Amino acid sequence: MAGAVAPALVRVAFSSAISAALTACGFVSVPANLTDFWGHTLALTARVNLAAPDVNCDGRVNILDVQAVARRFAAQAGNPLYDPQFDLDGDDRIGALDVMLVASRWQPGGGGNP
């Protein structure tokens, strides 16, 4: 098609200062606006898990967190088992790295988060 312009690939990065003093389990939304060459603006939001890898929000990383992530192993965005709370590396699928991330922070004996 003559004169057609191929769509440009755009990478958007979000950044925000989240206080290390926050101890609540949950998510914070980080807003951003993306403006293209023609001045069209698109509002975007990134969801950040404050408690990763304490995925069950009980104040400590233990076997229950490891099991919760492992139970969703191989789930991808769009799958009913997929939940971004358990996608610790944010790649839209729950894989071995997610399980390893939570397991590496597990403190046997019920210790709290470091």
Helices and strands as residue ranges (DSSP letters): E 27-35, E 41-49, H 63-70, G 84-86, H 96-103
